[in-house]
Amino acid sequence: MPSTVIRRFMYVPDTKELTVEFVTGRRYVYSEVPEDDVQAFRSAFAKGTHFNRYIRDHFPCREIASASAD
């Protein structure tokens, strides 16, 4: 089911980094995310709810500039 909050996400297993782009265009990289947590996120019916409950505020993160930023 498409999320109304999360536009897309990408995971790099080698670095355990999860990049999440929200529909607002803001992008964040979450560090030290285990692959099992990403698989649960990927298969969650409500991505936004799962993200808020199990990822946000549970892993170190930093905002990255959007591609359209000057």
PDB file with SEQRES, HELIX, SHEET and CRYST1 records, atoms N, CA, C and O in Angstrom:
SEQRES   1 A   70  MET PRO SER THR VAL ILE ARG ARG PHE MET TYR VAL PRO          
SEQRES   2 A   70  ASP THR LYS GLU LEU THR VAL GLU PHE VAL THR GLY ARG          
SEQRES   3 A   70  ARG TYR VAL TYR SER GLU VAL PRO GLU ASP ASP VAL GLN          
SEQRES   4 A   70  ALA PHE ARG SER ALA PHE ALA LYS GLY THR HIS PHE ASN          
SEQRES   5 A   70  ARG TYR ILE ARG ASP HIS PHE PRO CYS ARG GLU ILE ALA          
SEQRES   6 A   70  SER ALA SER ALA ASP                                          
HELIX    1 AA1 GLU A   35  SER A   43  1                                   9    
HELIX    2 AA2 LYS A   47  TYR A   54  1                                   8    
SHEET    1 AA1 4 ILE A   6  VAL A  12  0                                        
SHEET    2 AA1 4 GLU A  17  PHE A  22 -1                                        
SHEET    3 AA1 4 ARG A  27  TYR A  30 -1                                        
SHEET    4 AA1 4 CYS A  61  ILE A  64 -1                                        
CRYST1    1.000    1.000    1.000  90.00  90.00  90.00 P 1           1          
ATOM      1  N   MET A   1       0.841  -1.183   0.000  1.00  0.00           N  
ATOM      2  CA  MET A   1       0.000   0.000   0.000  1.00  0.00           C  
ATOM      3  C   MET A   1       0.880   1.237   0.000  1.00  0.00           C  
ATOM      4  O   MET A   1       1.798   1.324   0.815  1.00  0.00           O  
ATOM      5  N   PRO A   2       0.636   2.193  -0.878  1.00  0.00           N  
ATOM      6  CA  PRO A   2       1.420   3.425  -0.883  1.00  0.00           C  
ATOM      7  C   PRO A   2       1.214   4.210   0.412  1.00  0.00           C  
ATOM      8  O   PRO A   2       0.128   4.209   0.992  1.00  0.00           O  
ATOM      9  N   SER A   3       2.265   4.870   0.843  1.00  0.00           N  
ATOM     10  CA  SER A   3       2.200   5.667   2.062  1.00  0.00           C  
ATOM     11  C   SER A   3       1.788   7.100   1.735  1.00  0.00           C  
ATOM     12  O   SER A   3       2.144   7.626   0.680  1.00  0.00           O  
ATOM     13  N   THR A   4       1.053   7.719   2.622  1.00  0.00           N  
ATOM     14  CA  THR A   4       0.689   9.124   2.449  1.00  0.00           C  
ATOM     15  C   THR A   4       1.753  10.029   3.047  1.00  0.00           C  
ATOM     16  O   THR A   4       1.685  11.249   2.894  1.00  0.00           O  
ATOM     17  N   VAL A   5       2.738   9.447   3.727  1.00  0.00           N  
ATOM     18  CA  VAL A   5       3.775  10.222   4.405  1.00  0.00           C  
ATOM     19  C   VAL A   5       5.160   9.989   3.793  1.00  0.00           C  
ATOM     20  O   VAL A   5       5.944  10.927   3.651  1.00  0.00           O  
ATOM     21  N   ILE A   6       5.451   8.758   3.440  1.00  0.00           N  
ATOM     22  CA  ILE A   6       6.779   8.383   2.946  1.00  0.00           C  
ATOM     23  C   ILE A   6       6.726   8.183   1.434  1.00  0.00           C  
ATOM     24  O   ILE A   6       5.971   7.351   0.931  1.00  0.00           O  
ATOM     25  N   ARG A   7       7.538   8.958   0.723  1.00  0.00           N  
ATOM     26  CA  ARG A   7       7.577   8.858  -0.740  1.00  0.00           C  
ATOM     27  C   ARG A   7       8.371   7.639  -1.177  1.00  0.00           C  
ATOM     28  O   ARG A   7       7.919   6.865  -2.020  1.00  0.00           O  
ATOM     29  N   ARG A   8       9.561   7.470  -0.599  1.00  0.00           N  
ATOM     30  CA  ARG A   8      10.416   6.329  -0.953  1.00  0.00           C  
ATOM     31  C   ARG A   8      11.471   6.140   0.121  1.00  0.00           C  
ATOM     32  O   ARG A   8      11.720   7.026   0.938  1.00  0.00           O  
ATOM     33  N   PHE A   9      12.078   4.977   0.100  1.00  0.00           N  
ATOM     34  CA  PHE A   9      13.193   4.719   1.013  1.00  0.00           C  
ATOM     35  C   PHE A   9      14.160   3.762   0.342  1.00  0.00           C  
ATOM     36  O   PHE A   9      13.795   3.009  -0.561  1.00  0.00           O  
ATOM     37  N   MET A  10      15.406   3.808   0.804  1.00  0.00           N  
ATOM     38  CA  MET A  10      16.469   2.983   0.249  1.00  0.00           C  
ATOM     39  C   MET A  10      17.357   2.519   1.397  1.00  0.00           C  
ATOM     40  O   MET A  10      17.645   3.281   2.320  1.00  0.00           O  
ATOM     41  N   TYR A  11      17.779   1.282   1.332  1.00  0.00           N  
ATOM     42  CA  TYR A  11      18.625   0.728   2.385  1.00  0.00           C  
ATOM     43  C   TYR A  11      19.924   0.204   1.794  1.00  0.00           C  
ATOM     44  O   TYR A  11      19.923  -0.445   0.748  1.00  0.00           O  
ATOM     45  N   VAL A  12      21.034   0.492   2.472  1.00  0.00           N  
ATOM     46  CA  VAL A  12      22.352  -0.013   2.072  1.00  0.00           C  
ATOM     47  C   VAL A  12      22.826  -0.953   3.179  1.00  0.00           C  
ATOM     48  O   VAL A  12      23.263  -0.494   4.234  1.00  0.00           O  
ATOM     49  N   PRO A  13      22.743  -2.260   2.949  1.00  0.00           N  
ATOM     50  CA  PRO A  13      23.094  -3.221   4.005  1.00  0.00           C  
ATOM     51  C   PRO A  13      24.541  -3.114   4.495  1.00  0.00           C  
ATOM     52  O   PRO A  13      24.810  -3.321   5.679  1.00  0.00           O  
ATOM     53  N   ASP A  14      25.463  -2.796   3.602  1.00  0.00           N  
ATOM     54  CA  ASP A  14      26.879  -2.733   3.983  1.00  0.00           C  
ATOM     55  C   ASP A  14      27.141  -1.661   5.050  1.00  0.00           C  
ATOM     56  O   ASP A  14      27.986  -1.840   5.927  1.00  0.00           O  
ATOM     57  N   THR A  15      26.415  -0.564   4.965  1.00  0.00           N  
ATOM     58  CA  THR A  15      26.614   0.533   5.919  1.00  0.00           C  
ATOM     59  C   THR A  15      25.494   0.622   6.950  1.00  0.00           C  
ATOM     60  O   THR A  15      25.568   1.414   7.890  1.00  0.00           O  
ATOM     61  N   LYS A  16      24.446  -0.203   6.770  1.00  0.00           N  
ATOM     62  CA  LYS A  16      23.270  -0.195   7.639  1.00  0.00           C  
ATOM     63  C   LYS A  16      22.605   1.179   7.681  1.00  0.00           C  
ATOM     64  O   LYS A  16      22.129   1.624   8.726  1.00  0.00           O  
ATOM     65  N   GLU A  17      22.583   1.842   6.521  1.00  0.00           N  
ATOM     66  CA  GLU A  17      21.959   3.159   6.422  1.00  0.00           C  
ATOM     67  C   GLU A  17      20.643   3.076   5.657  1.00  0.00           C  
ATOM     68  O   GLU A  17      20.568   2.525   4.558  1.00  0.00           O  
ATOM     69  N   LEU A  18      19.623   3.634   6.266  1.00  0.00           N  
ATOM     70  CA  LEU A  18      18.294   3.703   5.672  1.00  0.00           C  
ATOM     71  C   LEU A  18      18.010   5.157   5.337  1.00  0.00           C  
ATOM     72  O   LEU A  18      17.978   6.006   6.227  1.00  0.00           O  
ATOM     73  N   THR A  19      17.804   5.448   4.060  1.00  0.00           N  
ATOM     74  CA  THR A  19      17.454   6.800   3.624  1.00  0.00           C  
ATOM     75  C   THR A  19      15.954   6.831   3.385  1.00  0.00           C  
ATOM     76  O   THR A  19      15.407   6.004   2.656  1.00  0.00           O  
ATOM     77  N   VAL A  20      15.299   7.803   4.014  1.00  0.00           N  
ATOM     78  CA  VAL A  20      13.850   7.938   3.895  1.00  0.00           C  
ATOM     79  C   VAL A  20      13.533   9.313   3.330  1.00  0.00           C  
ATOM     80  O   VAL A  20      13.994  10.328   3.853  1.00  0.00           O  
ATOM     81  N   GLU A  21      12.744   9.343   2.259  1.00  0.00           N  
ATOM     82  CA  GLU A  21      12.279  10.603   1.685  1.00  0.00           C  
ATOM     83  C   GLU A  21      10.784  10.712   1.940  1.00  0.00           C  
ATOM     84  O   GLU A  21      10.009   9.813   1.612  1.00  0.00           O  
ATOM     85  N   PHE A  22      10.401  11.829   2.530  1.00  0.00           N  
ATOM     86  CA  PHE A  22       9.003  12.064   2.856  1.00  0.00           C  
ATOM     87  C   PHE A  22       8.315  12.809   1.718  1.00  0.00           C  
ATOM     88  O   PHE A  22       8.984  13.390   0.863  1.00  0.00           O  
ATOM     89  N   VAL A  23       7.009  12.798   1.702  1.00  0.00           N  
ATOM     90  CA  VAL A  23       6.268  13.469   0.637  1.00  0.00           C  
ATOM     91  C   VAL A  23       6.523  14.972   0.651  1.00  0.00           C  
ATOM     92  O   VAL A  23       6.280  15.647  -0.349  1.00  0.00           O  
ATOM     93  N   THR A  24       7.001  15.493   1.752  1.00  0.00           N  
ATOM     94  CA  THR A  24       7.346  16.920   1.843  1.00  0.00           C  
ATOM     95  C   THR A  24       8.635  17.242   1.099  1.00  0.00           C  
ATOM     96  O   THR A  24       8.949  18.407   0.859  1.00  0.00           O  
ATOM     97  N   GLY A  25       9.390  16.183   0.730  1.00  0.00           N  
ATOM     98  CA  GLY A  25      10.673  16.378   0.058  1.00  0.00           C  
ATOM     99  C   GLY A  25      11.853  16.296   1.006  1.00  0.00           C  
ATOM    100  O   GLY A  25      12.996  16.220   0.555  1.00  0.00           O  
ATOM    101  N   ARG A  26      11.608  16.310   2.306  1.00  0.00           N  
ATOM    102  CA  ARG A  26      12.704  16.203   3.268  1.00  0.00           C  
ATOM    103  C   ARG A  26      13.229  14.774   3.268  1.00  0.00           C  
ATOM    104  O   ARG A  26      12.466  13.814   3.165  1.00  0.00           O  
ATOM    105  N   ARG A  27      14.571  14.652   3.388  1.00  0.00           N  
ATOM    106  CA  ARG A  27      15.215  13.350   3.371  1.00  0.00           C  
ATOM    107  C   ARG A  27      16.106  13.195   4.595  1.00  0.00           C  
ATOM    108  O   ARG A  27      16.796  14.128   5.004  1.00  0.00           O  
ATOM    109  N   TYR A  28      16.077  12.006   5.165  1.00  0.00           N  
ATOM    110  CA  TYR A  28      16.865  11.695   6.348  1.00  0.00           C  
ATOM    111  C   TYR A  28      17.576  10.373   6.149  1.00  0.00           C  
ATOM    112  O   TYR A  28      17.062   9.463   5.499  1.00  0.00           O  
ATOM    113  N   VAL A  29      18.775  10.281   6.724  1.00  0.00           N  
ATOM    114  CA  VAL A  29      19.532   9.036   6.721  1.00  0.00           C  
ATOM    115  C   VAL A  29      19.569   8.536   8.160  1.00  0.00           C  
ATOM    116  O   VAL A  29      20.016   9.237   9.069  1.00  0.00           O  
ATOM    117  N   TYR A  30      19.093   7.317   8.346  1.00  0.00           N  
ATOM    118  CA  TYR A  30      19.106   6.667   9.656  1.00  0.00           C  
ATOM    119  C   TYR A  30      20.239   5.660   9.658  1.00  0.00           C  
ATOM    120  O   TYR A  30      20.343   4.832   8.753  1.00  0.00           O  
ATOM    121  N   SER A  31      21.091   5.730  10.679  1.00  0.00           N  
ATOM    122  CA  SER A  31      22.288   4.887  10.767  1.00  0.00           C  
ATOM    123  C   SER A  31      22.064   3.719  11.709  1.00  0.00           C  
ATOM    124  O   SER A  31      21.200   3.747  12.586  1.00  0.00           O  
ATOM    125  N   GLU A  32      22.878   2.684  11.494  1.00  0.00           N  
ATOM    126  CA  GLU A  32      22.895   1.515  12.377  1.00  0.00           C  
ATOM    127  C   GLU A  32      21.553   0.764  12.395  1.00  0.00           C  
ATOM    128  O   GLU A  32      21.178   0.180  13.412  1.00  0.00           O  
ATOM    129  N   VAL A  33      20.843   0.786  11.275  1.00  0.00           N  
ATOM    130  CA  VAL A  33      19.546   0.115  11.192  1.00  0.00           C  
ATOM    131  C   VAL A  33      19.768  -1.333  10.742  1.00  0.00           C  
ATOM    132  O   VAL A  33      20.269  -1.566   9.642  1.00  0.00           O  
ATOM    133  N   PRO A  34      19.401  -2.300  11.578  1.00  0.00           N  
ATOM    134  CA  PRO A  34      19.565  -3.708  11.184  1.00  0.00           C  
ATOM    135  C   PRO A  34      18.668  -4.067   9.999  1.00  0.00           C  
ATOM    136  O   PRO A  34      17.576  -3.522   9.838  1.00  0.00           O  
ATOM    137  N   GLU A  35      19.150  -4.985   9.185  1.00  0.00           N  
ATOM    138  CA  GLU A  35      18.408  -5.382   7.993  1.00  0.00           C  
ATOM    139  C   GLU A  35      17.032  -5.970   8.337  1.00  0.00           C  
ATOM    140  O   GLU A  35      16.074  -5.785   7.587  1.00  0.00           O  
ATOM    141  N   ASP A  36      16.938  -6.669   9.460  1.00  0.00           N  
ATOM    142  CA  ASP A  36      15.647  -7.229   9.875  1.00  0.00           C  
ATOM    143  C   ASP A  36      14.608  -6.126  10.104  1.00  0.00           C  
ATOM    144  O   ASP A  36      13.434  -6.292   9.774  1.00  0.00           O  
ATOM    145  N   ASP A  37      15.050  -5.005  10.669  1.00  0.00           N  
ATOM    146  CA  ASP A  37      14.136  -3.881  10.900  1.00  0.00           C  
ATOM    147  C   ASP A  37      13.667  -3.282   9.578  1.00  0.00           C  
ATOM    148  O   ASP A  37      12.513  -2.875   9.445  1.00  0.00           O  
ATOM    149  N   VAL A  38      14.565  -3.234   8.610  1.00  0.00           N  
ATOM    150  CA  VAL A  38      14.202  -2.700   7.293  1.00  0.00           C  
ATOM    151  C   VAL A  38      13.223  -3.639   6.595  1.00  0.00           C  
ATOM    152  O   VAL A  38      12.280  -3.182   5.948  1.00  0.00           O  
ATOM    153  N   GLN A  39      13.438  -4.939   6.719  1.00  0.00           N  
ATOM    154  CA  GLN A  39      12.513  -5.892   6.113  1.00  0.00           C  
ATOM    155  C   GLN A  39      11.115  -5.768   6.720  1.00  0.00           C  
ATOM    156  O   GLN A  39      10.115  -5.854   6.007  1.00  0.00           O  
ATOM    157  N   ALA A  40      11.049  -5.567   8.027  1.00  0.00           N  
ATOM    158  CA  ALA A  40       9.749  -5.371   8.681  1.00  0.00           C  
ATOM    159  C   ALA A  40       9.102  -4.085   8.180  1.00  0.00           C  
ATOM    160  O   ALA A  40       7.891  -4.051   7.957  1.00  0.00           O  
ATOM    161  N   PHE A  41       9.886  -3.037   8.002  1.00  0.00           N  
ATOM    162  CA  PHE A  41       9.396  -1.756   7.488  1.00  0.00           C  
ATOM    163  C   PHE A  41       8.886  -1.941   6.058  1.00  0.00           C  
ATOM    164  O   PHE A  41       7.812  -1.452   5.708  1.00  0.00           O  
ATOM    165  N   ARG A  42       9.653  -2.642   5.246  1.00  0.00           N  
ATOM    166  CA  ARG A  42       9.299  -2.865   3.850  1.00  0.00           C  
ATOM    167  C   ARG A  42       7.969  -3.617   3.727  1.00  0.00           C  
ATOM    168  O   ARG A  42       7.170  -3.323   2.838  1.00  0.00           O  
ATOM    169  N   SER A  43       7.735  -4.576   4.607  1.00  0.00           N  
ATOM    170  CA  SER A  43       6.522  -5.386   4.512  1.00  0.00           C  
ATOM    171  C   SER A  43       5.350  -4.832   5.328  1.00  0.00           C  
ATOM    172  O   SER A  43       4.255  -5.394   5.289  1.00  0.00           O  
ATOM    173  N   ALA A  44       5.562  -3.753   6.055  1.00  0.00           N  
ATOM    174  CA  ALA A  44       4.489  -3.177   6.871  1.00  0.00           C  
ATOM    175  C   ALA A  44       3.370  -2.636   5.992  1.00  0.00           C  
ATOM    176  O   ALA A  44       3.624  -2.016   4.959  1.00  0.00           O  
ATOM    177  N   PHE A  45       2.146  -2.870   6.405  1.00  0.00           N  
ATOM    178  CA  PHE A  45       0.988  -2.361   5.671  1.00  0.00           C  
ATOM    179  C   PHE A  45       0.934  -0.839   5.736  1.00  0.00           C  
ATOM    180  O   PHE A  45       0.707  -0.178   4.722  1.00  0.00           O  
ATOM    181  N   ALA A  46       1.144  -0.282   6.929  1.00  0.00           N  
ATOM    182  CA  ALA A  46       1.127   1.173   7.125  1.00  0.00           C  
ATOM    183  C   ALA A  46       2.560   1.630   7.386  1.00  0.00           C  
ATOM    184  O   ALA A  46       3.030   1.624   8.524  1.00  0.00           O  
ATOM    185  N   LYS A  47       3.243   2.024   6.318  1.00  0.00           N  
ATOM    186  CA  LYS A  47       4.659   2.404   6.418  1.00  0.00           C  
ATOM    187  C   LYS A  47       4.885   3.556   7.401  1.00  0.00           C  
ATOM    188  O   LYS A  47       5.814   3.510   8.207  1.00  0.00           O  
ATOM    189  N   GLY A  48       4.046   4.581   7.335  1.00  0.00           N  
ATOM    190  CA  GLY A  48       4.218   5.728   8.226  1.00  0.00           C  
ATOM    191  C   GLY A  48       4.082   5.354   9.686  1.00  0.00           C  
ATOM    192  O   GLY A  48       4.865   5.804  10.523  1.00  0.00           O  
ATOM    193  N   THR A  49       3.098   4.537   9.995  1.00  0.00           N  
ATOM    194  CA  THR A  49       2.893   4.092  11.376  1.00  0.00           C  
ATOM    195  C   THR A  49       4.067   3.243  11.845  1.00  0.00           C  
ATOM    196  O   THR A  49       4.565   3.419  12.957  1.00  0.00           O  
ATOM    197  N   HIS A  50       4.503   2.329  10.998  1.00  0.00           N  
ATOM    198  CA  HIS A  50       5.648   1.481  11.352  1.00  0.00           C  
ATOM    199  C   HIS A  50       6.900   2.332  11.555  1.00  0.00           C  
ATOM    200  O   HIS A  50       7.639   2.140  12.521  1.00  0.00           O  
ATOM    201  N   PHE A  51       7.130   3.259  10.651  1.00  0.00           N  
ATOM    202  CA  PHE A  51       8.288   4.150  10.757  1.00  0.00           C  
ATOM    203  C   PHE A  51       8.266   4.903  12.082  1.00  0.00           C  
ATOM    204  O   PHE A  51       9.268   4.935  12.797  1.00  0.00           O  
ATOM    205  N   ASN A  52       7.136   5.504  12.409  1.00  0.00           N  
ATOM    206  CA  ASN A  52       7.033   6.287  13.647  1.00  0.00           C  
ATOM    207  C   ASN A  52       7.230   5.432  14.889  1.00  0.00           C  
ATOM    208  O   ASN A  52       7.816   5.886  15.871  1.00  0.00           O  
ATOM    209  N   ARG A  53       6.752   4.218  14.853  1.00  0.00           N  
ATOM    210  CA  ARG A  53       6.805   3.347  16.034  1.00  0.00           C  
ATOM    211  C   ARG A  53       8.157   2.663  16.212  1.00  0.00           C  
ATOM    212  O   ARG A  53       8.605   2.474  17.343  1.00  0.00           O  
ATOM    213  N   TYR A  54       8.813   2.291  15.114  1.00  0.00           N  
ATOM    214  CA  TYR A  54      10.002   1.441  15.234  1.00  0.00           C  
ATOM    215  C   TYR A  54      11.309   2.027  14.705  1.00  0.00           C  
ATOM    216  O   TYR A  54      12.375   1.478  14.986  1.00  0.00           O  
ATOM    217  N   ILE A  55      11.260   3.115  13.955  1.00  0.00           N  
ATOM    218  CA  ILE A  55      12.497   3.660  13.373  1.00  0.00           C  
ATOM    219  C   ILE A  55      12.781   5.069  13.889  1.00  0.00           C  
ATOM    220  O   ILE A  55      13.845   5.325  14.451  1.00  0.00           O  
ATOM    221  N   ARG A  56      11.834   5.976  13.697  1.00  0.00           N  
ATOM    222  CA  ARG A  56      12.032   7.347  14.168  1.00  0.00           C  
ATOM    223  C   ARG A  56      12.312   7.341  15.669  1.00  0.00           C  
ATOM    224  O   ARG A  56      11.636   6.644  16.425  1.00  0.00           O  
ATOM    225  N   ASP A  57      13.272   8.090  16.086  1.00  0.00           N  
ATOM    226  CA  ASP A  57      13.690   8.210  17.487  1.00  0.00           C  
ATOM    227  C   ASP A  57      14.332   6.942  18.055  1.00  0.00           C  
ATOM    228  O   ASP A  57      14.590   6.872  19.256  1.00  0.00           O  
ATOM    229  N   HIS A  58      14.593   5.936  17.206  1.00  0.00           N  
ATOM    230  CA  HIS A  58      15.248   4.715  17.675  1.00  0.00           C  
ATOM    231  C   HIS A  58      16.652   4.559  17.109  1.00  0.00           C  
ATOM    232  O   HIS A  58      17.443   3.761  17.613  1.00  0.00           O  
ATOM    233  N   PHE A  59      16.964   5.316  16.064  1.00  0.00           N  
ATOM    234  CA  PHE A  59      18.274   5.218  15.423  1.00  0.00           C  
ATOM    235  C   PHE A  59      18.825   6.622  15.192  1.00  0.00           C  
ATOM    236  O   PHE A  59      18.062   7.566  14.993  1.00  0.00           O  
ATOM    237  N   PRO A  60      20.155   6.759  15.217  1.00  0.00           N  
ATOM    238  CA  PRO A  60      20.747   8.068  14.916  1.00  0.00           C  
ATOM    239  C   PRO A  60      20.358   8.489  13.498  1.00  0.00           C  
ATOM    240  O   PRO A  60      20.313   7.662  12.587  1.00  0.00           O  
ATOM    241  N   CYS A  61      20.077   9.782  13.322  1.00  0.00           N  
ATOM    242  CA  CYS A  61      19.717  10.241  11.982  1.00  0.00           C  
ATOM    243  C   CYS A  61      20.254  11.635  11.725  1.00  0.00           C  
ATOM    244  O   CYS A  61      20.604  12.384  12.637  1.00  0.00           O  
ATOM    245  N   ARG A  62      20.302  11.945  10.445  1.00  0.00           N  
ATOM    246  CA  ARG A  62      20.691  13.304  10.019  1.00  0.00           C  
ATOM    247  C   ARG A  62      19.874  13.629   8.780  1.00  0.00           C  
ATOM    248  O   ARG A  62      19.564  12.757   7.968  1.00  0.00           O  
ATOM    249  N   GLU A  63      19.536  14.897   8.655  1.00  0.00           N  
ATOM    250  CA  GLU A  63      18.805  15.352   7.460  1.00  0.00           C  
ATOM    251  C   GLU A  63      19.817  15.610   6.362  1.00  0.00           C  
ATOM    252  O   GLU A  63      20.908  16.120   6.618  1.00  0.00           O  
ATOM    253  N   ILE A  64      19.453  15.259   5.138  1.00  0.00           N  
ATOM    254  CA  ILE A  64      20.316  15.552   4.003  1.00  0.00           C  
ATOM    255  C   ILE A  64      19.578  16.519   3.083  1.00  0.00           C  
ATOM    256  O   ILE A  64      18.349  16.515   3.002  1.00  0.00           O  
ATOM    257  N   ALA A  65      20.348  17.333   2.403  1.00  0.00           N  
ATOM    258  CA  ALA A  65      19.761  18.343   1.522  1.00  0.00           C  
ATOM    259  C   ALA A  65      19.031  17.687   0.370  1.00  0.00           C  
ATOM    260  O   ALA A  65      19.454  16.646  -0.134  1.00  0.00           O  
ATOM    261  N   SER A  66      17.951  18.288  -0.038  1.00  0.00           N  
ATOM    262  CA  SER A  66      17.215  17.752  -1.186  1.00  0.00           C  
ATOM    263  C   SER A  66      17.993  18.004  -2.459  1.00  0.00           C  
ATOM    264  O   SER A  66      18.839  18.897  -2.515  1.00  0.00           O  
ATOM    265  N   ALA A  67      17.709  17.227  -3.465  1.00  0.00           N  
ATOM    266  CA  ALA A  67      18.407  17.349  -4.753  1.00  0.00           C  
ATOM    267  C   ALA A  67      18.160  18.699  -5.398  1.00  0.00           C  
ATOM    268  O   ALA A  67      18.975  19.166  -6.193  1.00  0.00           O  
ATOM    269  N   SER A  68      17.036  19.335  -5.061  1.00  0.00           N  
ATOM    270  CA  SER A  68      16.693  20.617  -5.691  1.00  0.00           C  
ATOM    271  C   SER A  68      17.287  21.803  -4.946  1.00  0.00           C  
ATOM    272  O   SER A  68      17.144  22.938  -5.401  1.00  0.00           O  
ATOM    273  N   ALA A  69      17.952  21.575  -3.807  1.00  0.00           N  
ATOM    274  CA  ALA A  69      18.542  22.669  -3.036  1.00  0.00           C  
ATOM    275  C   ALA A  69      19.737  23.243  -3.781  1.00  0.00           C  
ATOM    276  O   ALA A  69      20.483  22.513  -4.435  1.00  0.00           O  
ATOM    277  N   ASP A  70      19.913  24.548  -3.677  1.00  0.00           N  
ATOM    278  CA  ASP A  70      21.046  25.221  -4.336  1.00  0.00           C  
ATOM    279  C   ASP A  70      22.245  25.275  -3.438  1.00  0.00           C  
ATOM    280  O   ASP A  70      23.285  25.805  -3.828  1.00  0.00           O  
TER     281      ASP A  70                                                      
END                                                                             
